[in-house]
């Protein structure tokens, strides 16, 4: 076992108890955990564009808004949160432009806004989900990453998108897809919920979303000439490196579940 592989496993084992506590007790533990993850990921995202101490005011304001987005009342529709977030970005642009110290104020406001919609806004969806739904999304996403890692390492072969992610292979992609489908079907059968075919489709759809999220972050890092989003998680890189797949799989699940609920209301 390589040192990096050992670090990945050890980091996962350390984080699992905290994840279990947040899921078992629900709010406010869940919202607190979501806020911590969102803020860490947001700071890593901003650091790609504003390294070091640059744009410190934007970063502080972003952290404050991220916490507000996560903790906003669940009764608020998503459209209201999006509009308020956009207005917050517009206000930041006005203040930066008025001082005349930031010729790139509008570009900065777009980076600021995208980071908020990409991280805290998407992660907030976890607050609207049941325990079973959260577990399903996390397990399927974990299966996508783990299956791809081991299948790709073992079988190798042609690269799937070398200009974006040079290490990812077709064998890894198919291994992750198969793992996600197996986990989704197994979870659905154990929960006695929708027919297994529905969960097979869900697992495949979420895997495609998860892989897209992985490719998106890889492209983002390459565009900024960054290897890892951070170093907070040994063996994984940064927080954003760990949750990039989840950020795409999570909203897809919510969209599909709104059309076809996968779990009985009693679960």
Backbone as CSV, one residue per row, in Angstrom:
resi,resn,N_x,N_y,N_z,CA_x,CA_y,CA_z,C_x,C_y,C_z
1,UNK,0.842,-1.192,0.000,0.000,0.000,0.000,0.882,1.249,0.000
2,UNK,0.621,2.171,-0.947,1.428,3.382,-1.027,1.119,4.316,0.137
3,UNK,2.046,5.240,0.372,1.855,6.201,1.462,0.623,7.055,1.227
4,UNK,0.430,7.487,-0.027,-0.736,8.312,-0.354,-2.034,7.554,-0.134
5,UNK,-2.037,6.268,-0.516,-3.228,5.437,-0.332,-3.528,5.264,1.161
6,UNK,-2.483,5.039,1.949,-2.664,4.902,3.395,-3.236,6.190,3.994
7,UNK,-2.755,7.336,3.515,-3.260,8.616,4.010,-4.734,8.791,3.671
8,UNK,-5.135,8.378,2.477,-6.539,8.480,2.066,-7.439,7.691,3.015
9,UNK,-7.037,6.466,3.326,-7.840,5.617,4.204,-7.880,6.182,5.621
10,UNK,-6.730,6.620,6.129,-6.662,7.160,7.484,-7.506,8.418,7.617
11,UNK,-7.437,9.298,6.625,-8.234,10.527,6.659,-9.718,10.206,6.680
12,UNK,-10.130,9.231,5.860,-11.536,8.834,5.827,-11.990,8.288,7.180
13,UNK,-11.157,7.486,7.821,-11.509,6.907,9.121,-11.627,7.982,10.197
14,UNK,-10.802,9.019,10.106,-10.856,10.110,11.083,-12.123,10.934,10.907
15,UNK,-12.531,11.141,9.659,-13.683,11.997,9.381,-15.017,11.289,9.584
16,UNK,-15.045,9.950,9.476,-16.304,9.210,9.561,-17.083,9.461,10.854
17,UNK,-16.448,9.483,12.043,-17.221,9.740,13.262,-17.921,11.095,13.251
18,UNK,-17.249,12.126,12.729,-17.866,13.454,12.666,-19.056,13.453,11.717
19,UNK,-18.916,12.744,10.599,-20.024,12.633,9.660,-21.186,11.890,10.304
20,UNK,-20.880,10.812,11.022,-21.925,10.039,11.678,-22.689,10.859,12.713
21,UNK,-21.977,11.666,13.477,-22.629,12.509,14.489,-23.566,13.503,13.830
22,UNK,-23.094,14.158,12.772,-23.912,15.164,12.084,-25.180,14.550,11.513
23,UNK,-25.060,13.349,10.927,-26.228,12.713,10.330,-27.178,12.156,11.384
24,UNK,-26.630,11.608,12.452,-27.466,10.980,13.475,-28.280,12.017,14.254
25,UNK,-27.648,13.118,14.628,-28.321,14.117,15.459,-29.079,15.161,14.646
26,UNK,-28.779,15.281,13.347,-29.487,16.273,12.546,-29.133,17.687,12.969
27,UNK,-30.019,18.618,12.710,-29.748,20.007,13.091,-29.768,20.182,14.607
28,UNK,-28.897,21.068,15.143,-27.999,21.984,14.424,-26.645,21.371,14.026
29,UNK,-26.390,20.105,14.424,-25.098,19.494,14.106,-24.895,19.379,12.596
30,UNK,-25.968,19.024,11.872,-25.857,18.871,10.422,-25.539,20.200,9.758
31,UNK,-26.267,21.238,10.119,-26.026,22.554,9.521,-24.641,23.082,9.873
32,UNK,-24.189,22.781,11.079,-22.842,23.198,11.478,-21.798,22.512,10.616
33,UNK,-21.965,21.195,10.416,-21.031,20.461,9.570,-21.058,20.950,8.137
34,UNK,-22.262,21.195,7.610,-22.382,21.699,6.241,-21.701,23.053,6.109
35,UNK,-21.856,23.900,7.118,-21.230,25.227,7.085,-19.716,25.117,7.065
36,UNK,-19.164,24.247,7.894,-17.704,24.081,7.943,-17.174,23.611,6.596
37,UNK,-17.828,22.601,6.021,-17.385,22.074,4.727,-17.525,23.136,3.640
38,UNK,-18.654,23.848,3.650,-18.887,24.876,2.630,-17.863,26.000,2.722
39,UNK,-17.563,26.441,3.932,-16.616,27.547,4.114,-15.207,27.129,3.697
40,UNK,-14.785,25.937,4.111,-13.450,25.461,3.729,-13.332,25.315,2.211
41,UNK,-14.356,24.729,1.599,-14.343,24.582,0.146,-14.383,25.925,-0.561
42,UNK,-15.158,26.852,-0.023,-15.264,28.184,-0.628,-13.933,28.923,-0.580
43,UNK,-13.248,28.850,0.546,-11.949,29.510,0.663,-10.935,28.898,-0.300
44,UNK,-11.000,27.580,-0.492,-10.111,26.944,-1.463,-10.435,27.408,-2.882
45,UNK,-11.724,27.529,-3.176,-12.124,28.005,-4.499,-11.623,29.429,-4.728
46,UNK,-11.847,30.301,-3.753,-11.398,31.686,-3.895,-9.876,31.774,-4.017
47,UNK,-9.162,30.885,-3.301,-7.697,30.927,-3.321,-7.137,30.606,-4.705
48,UNK,-7.917,29.879,-5.526,-7.447,29.601,-6.882,-7.345,30.893,-7.698
49,UNK,-8.229,31.838,-7.402,-8.259,33.096,-8.147,-7.576,34.228,-7.373
50,UNK,-7.677,34.156,-6.062,-7.103,35.195,-5.204,-6.153,34.541,-4.209
51,UNK,-4.945,34.195,-4.631,-4.021,33.480,-3.733,-3.553,34.345,-2.570
52,UNK,-3.117,33.646,-1.520,-2.559,34.351,-0.366,-3.582,35.245,0.318
53,UNK,-3.158,36.473,0.616,-4.035,37.419,1.324,-4.758,38.376,0.400
54,UNK,-4.631,38.173,-0.899,-5.304,39.073,-1.833,-6.816,38.933,-1.722
55,UNK,-7.492,40.032,-1.936,-8.956,40.115,-1.860,-9.481,39.601,-0.520
56,UNK,-8.815,39.966,0.543,-9.227,39.487,1.875,-10.652,39.919,2.203
57,UNK,-11.025,41.126,1.784,-12.377,41.614,2.051,-13.433,40.771,1.358
58,UNK,-13.167,40.416,0.107,-14.094,39.551,-0.619,-14.234,38.204,0.080
59,UNK,-13.135,37.658,0.556,-13.157,36.341,1.195,-13.951,36.380,2.501
60,UNK,-13.716,37.408,3.303,-14.442,37.527,4.576,-15.941,37.676,4.324
61,UNK,-16.282,38.527,3.370,-17.685,38.731,3.015,-18.295,37.430,2.479
62,UNK,-17.513,36.678,1.694,-17.992,35.412,1.155,-18.276,34.393,2.240
63,UNK,-17.403,34.317,3.233,-17.609,33.384,4.347,-18.879,33.740,5.107
64,UNK,-19.094,35.040,5.347,-20.291,35.474,6.063,-21.550,35.125,5.274
65,UNK,-21.512,35.358,3.962,-22.684,35.037,3.142,-22.899,33.529,3.042
66,UNK,-21.808,32.762,3.009,-21.924,31.297,2.948,-22.663,30.774,4.175
67,UNK,-22.292,31.280,5.347,-22.974,30.865,6.574,-24.450,31.261,6.533
68,UNK,-24.722,32.455,6.021,-26.102,32.907,5.916,-26.924,32.050,4.975
69,UNK,-26.322,31.619,3.871,-27.028,30.773,2.902,-27.369,29.423,3.521
70,UNK,-26.419,28.821,4.207,-26.653,27.506,4.800,-27.721,27.568,5.880
71,UNK,-27.664,28.603,6.718,-28.559,28.689,7.868,-29.864,29.424,7.582
72,UNK,-30.061,29.908,6.367,-31.310,30.593,6.037,-32.495,29.661,6.282
73,UNK,-33.641,30.194,6.670,-34.809,29.335,6.954,-35.130,28.407,5.796
74,UNK,-35.460,27.168,6.118,-35.776,26.184,5.083,-37.036,26.556,4.313
75,UNK,-37.874,27.406,4.899,-39.097,27.825,4.217,-38.814,28.765,3.051
76,UNK,-37.613,29.341,3.011,-37.276,30.245,1.916,-37.069,29.444,0.634
77,UNK,-37.747,29.807,-0.453,-37.521,29.102,-1.730,-36.102,29.337,-2.242
78,UNK,-35.622,28.382,-3.029,-34.287,28.516,-3.593,-34.126,29.753,-4.448
79,UNK,-35.203,30.132,-5.157,-35.124,31.322,-6.008,-34.868,32.576,-5.184
80,UNK,-35.446,32.632,-3.989,-35.217,33.787,-3.119,-33.752,33.849,-2.703
81,UNK,-33.179,32.694,-2.344,-31.767,32.662,-1.943,-30.847,33.053,-3.092
82,UNK,-31.164,32.584,-4.305,-30.348,32.952,-5.465,-30.392,34.458,-5.686
83,UNK,-31.589,35.026,-5.631,-31.731,36.472,-5.839,-30.988,37.261,-4.770
84,UNK,-31.101,36.841,-3.514,-30.399,37.535,-2.447,-28.885,37.416,-2.608
85,UNK,-28.428,36.244,-3.043,-26.998,36.052,-3.264,-26.495,36.949,-4.386
86,UNK,-27.271,37.055,-5.464,-26.895,37.932,-6.562,-26.872,39.396,-6.130
87,UNK,-27.840,39.787,-5.301,-27.857,41.157,-4.797,-26.654,41.415,-3.887
88,UNK,-26.261,40.393,-3.112,-25.077,40.533,-2.267,-23.825,40.729,-3.100
89,UNK,-23.721,39.987,-4.214,-22.577,40.162,-5.116,-22.595,41.537,-5.765
90,UNK,-23.784,42.004,-6.119,-23.904,43.336,-6.718,-23.486,44.420,-5.728
91,UNK,-23.869,44.266,-4.469,-23.474,45.227,-3.443,-21.958,45.242,-3.258
92,UNK,-21.350,44.057,-3.265,-19.895,43.977,-3.135,-19.211,44.674,-4.301
93,UNK,-19.758,44.505,-5.506,-19.203,45.184,-6.683,-19.297,46.693,-6.529
94,UNK,-20.443,47.184,-6.069,-20.622,48.626,-5.903,-19.605,49.206,-4.928
95,UNK,-19.415,48.523,-3.813,-18.476,49.016,-2.805,-17.043,48.994,-3.326
96,UNK,-16.660,47.917,-4.027,-15.305,47.814,-4.564,-15.076,48.846,-5.666
97,UNK,-16.091,49.046,-6.508,-15.962,50.001,-7.607,-15.923,51.436,-7.087
98,UNK,-16.699,51.699,-6.045,-16.754,53.053,-5.496,-15.404,53.478,-4.929
99,UNK,-14.680,52.535,-4.334,-13.372,52.873,-3.769,-12.340,53.129,-4.866
100,UNK,-12.601,52.622,-6.063,-11.688,52.830,-7.174,-10.380,52.084,-7.035
101,UNK,-10.330,51.121,-6.131,-9.084,50.394,-5.895,-9.040,49.051,-6.615
102,UNK,-10.118,48.691,-7.256,-10.172,47.372,-7.882,-10.692,47.501,-9.309
103,UNK,-9.808,47.643,-10.292,-10.253,47.749,-11.686,-10.958,46.486,-12.179
104,UNK,-10.749,45.363,-11.490,-11.395,44.101,-11.881,-12.571,43.788,-10.969
105,UNK,-13.217,44.821,-10.443,-14.279,44.622,-9.445,-15.413,43.752,-9.967
106,UNK,-15.814,43.970,-11.235,-16.934,43.173,-11.748,-16.526,41.715,-11.913
107,UNK,-15.309,41.474,-12.426,-14.826,40.093,-12.541,-14.733,39.451,-11.164
108,UNK,-14.266,40.200,-10.179,-14.195,39.674,-8.819,-15.588,39.317,-8.297
109,UNK,-16.567,40.148,-8.637,-17.928,39.870,-8.162,-18.485,38.591,-8.777
110,UNK,-18.066,38.268,-10.009,-18.522,37.029,-10.643,-17.882,35.803,-9.998
111,UNK,-16.597,35.915,-9.662,-15.923,34.833,-8.939,-16.572,34.638,-7.575
112,UNK,-16.838,35.747,-6.914,-17.489,35.748,-5.607,-18.843,35.049,-5.686
113,UNK,-19.646,35.416,-6.686,-20.990,34.858,-6.831,-20.956,33.376,-7.182
114,UNK,-20.096,33.005,-8.134,-20.038,31.601,-8.541,-19.643,30.711,-7.367
115,UNK,-18.680,31.154,-6.563,-18.262,30.362,-5.410,-19.411,30.100,-4.451
116,UNK,-20.252,31.099,-4.237,-21.381,30.943,-3.318,-22.437,29.995,-3.876
117,UNK,-22.686,30.075,-5.177,-23.675,29.186,-5.777,-23.140,27.762,-5.921
118,UNK,-21.845,27.637,-6.107,-21.205,26.342,-6.314,-21.091,25.543,-5.023
119,UNK,-20.861,26.219,-3.896,-20.607,25.488,-2.647,-21.724,25.610,-1.617
120,UNK,-21.860,26.698,-0.878,-22.892,26.700,0.172,-24.304,26.524,-0.351
121,UNK,-24.590,27.081,-1.530,-25.951,26.963,-2.044,-26.298,25.512,-2.365
122,UNK,-25.364,24.783,-2.971,-25.616,23.377,-3.299,-25.599,22.498,-2.047
123,UNK,-24.642,22.730,-1.156,-24.551,21.902,0.050,-25.740,22.113,0.983
124,UNK,-26.370,23.274,0.904,-27.554,23.547,1.721,-28.674,22.547,1.430
125,UNK,-28.670,21.959,0.241,-29.702,20.984,-0.119,-29.761,19.827,0.873
126,UNK,-28.630,19.530,1.521,-28.604,18.435,2.487,-29.573,18.675,3.640
127,UNK,-29.834,19.935,3.968,-30.738,20.249,5.084,-32.185,19.888,4.764
128,UNK,-32.511,19.774,3.484,-33.881,19.467,3.085,-34.117,17.978,2.863
129,UNK,-33.089,17.175,3.105,-33.174,15.748,2.795,-33.291,14.921,4.067
130,UNK,-33.903,13.746,3.934,-34.010,12.831,5.070,-32.680,12.116,5.295
131,UNK,-32.576,11.450,6.427,-31.366,10.691,6.745,-31.073,9.653,5.664
132,UNK,-32.110,8.939,5.222,-31.926,7.895,4.215,-31.451,8.484,2.894
133,UNK,-31.993,9.625,2.525,-31.597,10.259,1.273,-30.140,10.718,1.313
134,UNK,-29.752,11.313,2.436,-28.366,11.767,2.569,-27.416,10.586,2.504
135,UNK,-27.759,9.511,3.207,-26.904,8.330,3.194,-26.772,7.769,1.784
136,UNK,-27.876,7.714,1.047,-27.836,7.191,-0.312,-26.916,8.025,-1.195
137,UNK,-27.080,9.338,-1.152,-26.272,10.219,-1.999,-24.791,10.103,-1.643
138,UNK,-24.489,10.088,-0.350,-23.089,10.001,0.077,-22.476,8.659,-0.321
139,UNK,-23.215,7.574,-0.117,-22.678,6.246,-0.430,-22.480,6.059,-1.932
140,UNK,-23.438,6.518,-2.731,-23.308,6.378,-4.188,-22.142,7.218,-4.697
141,UNK,-21.999,8.425,-4.157,-20.887,9.283,-4.571,-19.552,8.690,-4.142
142,UNK,-19.512,8.156,-2.921,-18.292,7.507,-2.442,-17.957,6.291,-3.296
143,UNK,-18.981,5.540,-3.676,-18.760,4.365,-4.528,-18.228,4.780,-5.893
144,UNK,-18.707,5.911,-6.408,-18.235,6.397,-7.709,-16.749,6.705,-7.656
145,UNK,-16.330,7.419,-6.616,-14.914,7.791,-6.487,-14.040,6.566,-6.219
146,UNK,-14.489,5.721,-5.283,-13.687,4.558,-4.896,-13.600,3.538,-6.022
147,UNK,-14.728,3.246,-6.664,-14.727,2.290,-7.762,-13.851,2.750,-8.914
148,UNK,-13.913,4.043,-9.215,-13.087,4.583,-10.295,-11.606,4.509,-9.941
149,UNK,-11.284,4.797,-8.682,-9.882,4.798,-8.250,-9.269,3.406,-8.359
150,UNK,-9.971,2.401,-7.836,-9.406,1.050,-7.822,-9.457,0.398,-9.204
151,UNK,-10.532,0.596,-9.933,-10.620,0.014,-11.278,-9.585,0.643,-12.201
152,UNK,-9.451,1.946,-12.120,-8.467,2.623,-12.951,-7.050,2.228,-12.600
153,UNK,-6.770,2.070,-11.294,-5.426,1.683,-10.856,-5.094,0.259,-11.290
154,UNK,-6.098,-0.609,-11.268,-5.845,-2.023,-11.569,-5.804,-2.299,-13.073
155,UNK,-6.766,-1.755,-13.814,-6.879,-2.092,-15.228,-6.166,-1.092,-16.144
156,UNK,-6.130,0.166,-15.733,-5.485,1.170,-16.578,-6.200,1.296,-17.910
157,UNK,-5.419,1.473,-18.982,-6.012,1.548,-20.309,-6.148,2.959,-20.835
158,UNK,-6.936,3.128,-21.899,-7.072,4.436,-22.548,-7.620,5.505,-21.599
159,UNK,-7.159,6.728,-21.816,-7.637,7.842,-21.006,-8.988,8.310,-21.525
160,UNK,-9.825,8.755,-20.598,-11.171,9.154,-20.992,-11.221,10.609,-21.459
161,UNK,-10.436,11.494,-20.843,-10.445,12.908,-21.227,-9.095,13.505,-20.831
162,UNK,-8.033,13.149,-21.528,-6.674,13.520,-21.103,-6.408,15.020,-21.042
163,UNK,-7.084,15.807,-21.870,-6.849,17.248,-21.842,-7.403,17.898,-20.571
164,UNK,-8.325,17.202,-19.916,-8.925,17.723,-18.678,-8.331,17.036,-17.457
165,UNK,-8.289,15.698,-17.490,-7.782,14.930,-16.359,-6.920,13.791,-16.894
166,UNK,-5.618,13.983,-16.961,-4.725,13.006,-17.626,-4.709,11.616,-17.017
167,UNK,-5.088,11.461,-15.752,-4.982,10.167,-15.086,-6.233,9.307,-15.199
168,UNK,-7.373,9.895,-15.503,-8.630,9.139,-15.504,-8.771,8.298,-16.769
169,UNK,-9.160,7.040,-16.565,-9.269,6.092,-17.668,-10.714,5.637,-17.862
170,UNK,-10.954,5.027,-19.020,-12.275,4.467,-19.281,-12.591,3.323,-18.317
171,UNK,-11.566,2.546,-17.980,-11.797,1.447,-17.038,-12.206,1.984,-15.673
172,UNK,-11.576,3.069,-15.253,-11.953,3.682,-13.991,-13.362,4.243,-14.035
173,UNK,-13.701,4.875,-15.148,-15.043,5.429,-15.298,-16.106,4.337,-15.236
174,UNK,-15.882,3.242,-15.931,-16.843,2.134,-15.926,-16.889,1.443,-14.567
175,UNK,-15.725,1.342,-13.910,-15.694,0.761,-12.573,-16.481,1.593,-11.587
176,UNK,-16.354,2.906,-11.676,-17.126,3.790,-10.805,-18.611,3.698,-11.093
177,UNK,-18.964,3.608,-12.378,-20.374,3.490,-12.760,-20.984,2.219,-12.192
178,UNK,-20.290,1.102,-12.356,-20.790,-0.172,-11.841,-20.916,-0.135,-10.326
179,UNK,-19.949,0.453,-9.647,-19.990,0.536,-8.184,-21.190,1.358,-7.720
180,UNK,-21.441,2.479,-8.387,-22.562,3.333,-7.998,-23.896,2.621,-8.186
181,UNK,-24.044,1.897,-9.292,-25.298,1.186,-9.551,-25.512,0.090,-8.506
182,UNK,-24.469,-0.663,-8.198,-24.581,-1.743,-7.210,-24.970,-1.189,-5.842
183,UNK,-24.309,-0.103,-5.432,-24.600,0.491,-4.122,-26.028,1.045,-4.086
184,UNK,-26.450,1.722,-5.151,-27.797,2.298,-5.184,-28.866,1.212,-5.127
185,UNK,-28.681,0.158,-5.917,-29.657,-0.944,-5.921,-29.668,-1.645,-4.569
186,UNK,-28.501,-1.921,-4.023,-28.432,-2.572,-2.718,-29.083,-1.742,-1.632
187,UNK,-28.856,-0.436,-1.667,-29.457,0.460,-0.666,-30.975,0.479,-0.824
188,UNK,-31.439,0.542,-2.066,-32.879,0.570,-2.302,-33.563,-0.711,-1.856
189,UNK,-32.948,-1.860,-2.140,-33.526,-3.138,-1.726,-33.543,-3.263,-0.200
190,UNK,-32.463,-2.819,0.452,-32.403,-2.894,1.916,-33.446,-1.989,2.561
191,UNK,-33.728,-0.852,1.911,-34.698,0.092,2.473,-36.128,-0.288,2.112
192,UNK,-36.302,-1.220,1.171,-37.639,-1.618,0.765,-38.393,-0.491,0.118
193,UNK,-37.684,0.303,-0.673,-38.298,1.480,-1.267,-38.772,1.197,-2.683
194,UNK,-38.420,2.073,-3.626,-38.870,1.931,-5.015,-38.318,0.654,-5.647
195,UNK,-38.864,0.237,-6.802,-38.338,-0.946,-7.502,-36.840,-0.796,-7.775
196,UNK,-36.157,-1.943,-7.844,-34.711,-1.908,-7.985,-34.278,-1.218,-9.285
197,UNK,-35.091,-1.319,-10.331,-34.738,-0.685,-11.604,-34.652,0.831,-11.461
198,UNK,-35.500,1.396,-10.609,-35.461,2.840,-10.391,-34.142,3.240,-9.737
199,UNK,-33.694,2.412,-8.799,-32.434,2.724,-8.123,-31.239,2.467,-9.029
200,UNK,-31.367,1.512,-9.940,-30.288,1.288,-10.902,-30.117,2.517,-11.795
201,UNK,-31.243,3.052,-12.265,-31.199,4.271,-13.069,-30.638,5.432,-12.247
202,UNK,-31.086,5.541,-10.999,-30.615,6.620,-10.134,-29.111,6.520,-9.910
203,UNK,-28.611,5.310,-9.647,-27.181,5.134,-9.433,-26.375,5.524,-10.650
204,UNK,-26.857,5.139,-11.845,-26.150,5.475,-13.079,-26.173,6.980,-13.321
205,UNK,-27.327,7.605,-13.119,-27.450,9.046,-13.349,-26.571,9.840,-12.387
206,UNK,-26.585,9.435,-11.121,-25.774,10.142,-10.134,-24.287,9.944,-10.396
207,UNK,-23.913,8.767,-10.900,-22.507,8.528,-11.215,-22.037,9.442,-12.334
208,UNK,-22.864,9.589,-13.371,-22.506,10.482,-14.475,-22.357,11.911,-13.968
209,UNK,-23.272,12.321,-13.074,-23.171,13.660,-12.493,-21.910,13.791,-11.658
210,UNK,-21.604,12.750,-10.875,-20.414,12.789,-10.018,-19.142,12.888,-10.856
211,UNK,-19.066,12.109,-11.940,-17.891,12.177,-12.799,-17.780,13.543,-13.472
212,UNK,-18.919,14.125,-13.832,-18.903,15.461,-14.428,-18.371,16.488,-13.426
213,UNK,-18.792,16.351,-12.172,-18.288,17.250,-11.137,-16.797,17.109,-10.935
214,UNK,-16.312,15.885,-11.025,-14.875,15.629,-10.907,-14.117,16.274,-12.062
215,UNK,-14.636,16.108,-13.273,-13.992,16.714,-14.443,-14.031,18.238,-14.368
216,UNK,-15.137,18.768,-13.874,-15.247,20.224,-13.768,-14.158,20.788,-12.871
217,UNK,-13.988,20.155,-11.700,-12.962,20.686,-10.790,-11.565,20.488,-11.365
218,UNK,-11.346,19.374,-12.075,-10.049,19.150,-12.713,-9.758,20.238,-13.743
219,UNK,-10.768,20.577,-14.549,-10.596,21.635,-15.544,-10.346,22.980,-14.869
220,UNK,-11.049,23.216,-13.772,-10.865,24.470,-13.036,-9.442,24.578,-12.509
221,UNK,-8.929,23.510,-11.934,-7.563,23.526,-11.402,-6.532,23.694,-12.507
222,UNK,-6.750,23.030,-13.633,-5.806,23.168,-14.746,-5.820,24.592,-15.288
223,UNK,-6.992,25.214,-15.324,-7.075,26.580,-15.823,-6.359,27.570,-14.907
224,UNK,-6.243,27.197,-13.629,-5.573,28.067,-12.657,-4.167,27.565,-12.328
225,UNK,-3.727,26.489,-13.017,-2.401,25.904,-12.816,-2.198,25.483,-11.354
226,UNK,-3.204,24.762,-10.829,-3.199,24.294,-9.443,-3.311,22.778,-9.453
227,UNK,-2.491,22.097,-8.663,-2.534,20.638,-8.605,-3.663,20.147,-7.714
228,UNK,-3.735,20.667,-6.489,-4.795,20.339,-5.536,-5.444,21.629,-5.062
229,UNK,-6.712,21.538,-4.683,-7.395,22.742,-4.199,-6.877,23.165,-2.838
230,UNK,-6.270,22.247,-2.104,-5.728,22.552,-0.784,-4.968,21.365,-0.238
231,UNK,-4.610,21.449,1.042,-3.851,20.365,1.673,-4.431,19.973,3.017
232,UNK,-5.691,20.317,3.236,-6.289,20.093,4.548,-6.587,18.621,4.811
233,UNK,-6.762,17.820,3.738,-7.093,16.405,3.881,-5.959,15.563,3.296
234,UNK,-5.074,15.039,4.128,-3.952,14.243,3.624,-4.416,13.076,2.758
235,UNK,-3.780,12.919,1.609,-4.140,11.842,0.697,-5.240,12.214,-0.275
236,UNK,-6.003,13.248,0.040,-7.097,13.689,-0.819,-6.806,15.050,-1.449
237,UNK,-6.049,15.881,-0.752,-5.822,17.250,-1.198,-6.633,18.205,-0.353
238,UNK,-7.471,18.986,-0.995,-8.300,19.936,-0.278,-9.717,19.445,-0.090
239,UNK,-10.514,20.236,0.627,-11.918,19.895,0.834,-12.654,19.838,-0.501
240,UNK,-12.347,20.774,-1.390,-13.003,20.801,-2.689,-12.658,19.566,-3.517
241,UNK,-11.445,19.057,-3.366,-11.064,17.823,-4.054,-11.907,16.642,-3.583
242,UNK,-12.319,16.681,-2.323,-13.070,15.568,-1.747,-14.554,15.625,-2.108
243,UNK,-15.107,16.811,-2.291,-16.556,16.930,-2.476,-16.953,17.350,-3.884
244,UNK,-15.992,17.421,-4.820,-16.333,17.890,-6.170,-17.399,17.022,-6.826
245,UNK,-17.343,15.706,-6.618,-18.350,14.807,-7.190,-19.716,15.022,-6.530
246,UNK,-19.711,15.188,-5.227,-20.949,15.383,-4.472,-21.694,16.632,-4.922
247,UNK,-20.945,17.680,-5.260,-21.564,18.957,-5.617,-22.418,18.861,-6.876
248,UNK,-22.130,17.888,-7.739,-22.950,17.692,-8.933,-23.996,16.607,-8.731
249,UNK,-23.655,15.574,-7.965,-24.599,14.482,-7.745,-25.760,14.906,-6.849
250,UNK,-25.491,15.764,-5.894,-26.503,16.186,-4.917,-27.689,16.887,-5.569
251,UNK,-27.484,17.941,-6.369,-28.652,18.581,-6.984,-29.377,17.687,-7.977
252,UNK,-28.636,16.773,-8.642,-29.304,15.860,-9.569,-30.252,14.950,-8.806
253,UNK,-29.800,14.428,-7.656,-30.687,13.574,-6.867,-31.946,14.349,-6.462
254,UNK,-31.771,15.568,-5.987,-32.917,16.371,-5.544,-33.893,16.609,-6.690
255,UNK,-33.357,16.832,-7.893,-34.223,17.052,-9.051,-35.003,15.789,-9.396
256,UNK,-34.328,14.641,-9.390,-35.004,13.379,-9.714,-36.008,12.994,-8.628
257,UNK,-35.635,13.225,-7.364,-36.530,12.870,-6.263,-37.779,13.742,-6.242
258,UNK,-37.673,14.963,-6.775,-38.840,15.839,-6.842,-39.852,15.314,-7.857
259,UNK,-39.360,14.621,-8.884,-40.239,14.046,-9.900,-40.736,12.669,-9.464
260,UNK,-39.847,11.883,-8.847,-40.208,10.533,-8.421,-39.574,10.267,-7.052
261,UNK,-40.333,10.396,-5.960,-39.775,10.103,-4.635,-39.312,8.645,-4.557
262,UNK,-38.079,8.468,-4.100,-37.491,7.123,-4.073,-37.735,6.403,-2.756
263,UNK,-38.173,7.132,-1.728,-38.390,6.522,-0.429,-39.790,6.829,0.059
264,UNK,-40.429,5.862,0.732,-41.721,6.139,1.346,-41.598,7.270,2.361
265,UNK,-42.645,7.985,2.573,-42.620,9.127,3.483,-42.263,8.721,4.903
266,UNK,-42.458,7.458,5.236,-42.212,6.998,6.608,-40.725,6.799,6.882
267,UNK,-39.891,6.697,5.813,-38.459,6.426,6.013,-37.723,7.691,6.361
